[in-house]
Amino acid sequence: MAEIKNKEDMGQKPFAIPVKNIIYIIAGFGVMVLGYLVMMGGGPDSPDVFNPGMFSFRRIVLAPVVILAGIAIEIVAIMYRGKSKK
């Protein structure tokens, strides 16, 4: 009886994205979630009172930059090809 040498012989195709890239995808998703958490914050106690905290540096600049960094990590993680072993 012939021996099965690899997964392709068993009818299983290798996964399209390597495990290393999947870890980077999860990390990028975590960075994006962190950006959304930074953007959150409490509102004013009364709707009649203006809260200037809505326009803070953290919500207007920092959170969108963190979210965009997470998106950039996602793009790199999906597009990156490791060094070929030749």
Secondary structure as GFF3:
##gff-version 3
##sequence-region A 1 86
A	DSSP	three_ten_helix	7	10	.	.	.	ID=ss1
A	DSSP	alpha_helix	19	39	.	.	.	ID=ss2
A	DSSP	three_ten_helix	52	55	.	.	.	ID=ss3
A	DSSP	alpha_helix	57	57	.	.	.	ID=ss4
A	DSSP	pi_helix	58	62	.	.	.	ID=ss5
A	DSSP	alpha_helix	63	79	.	.	.	ID=ss6
###
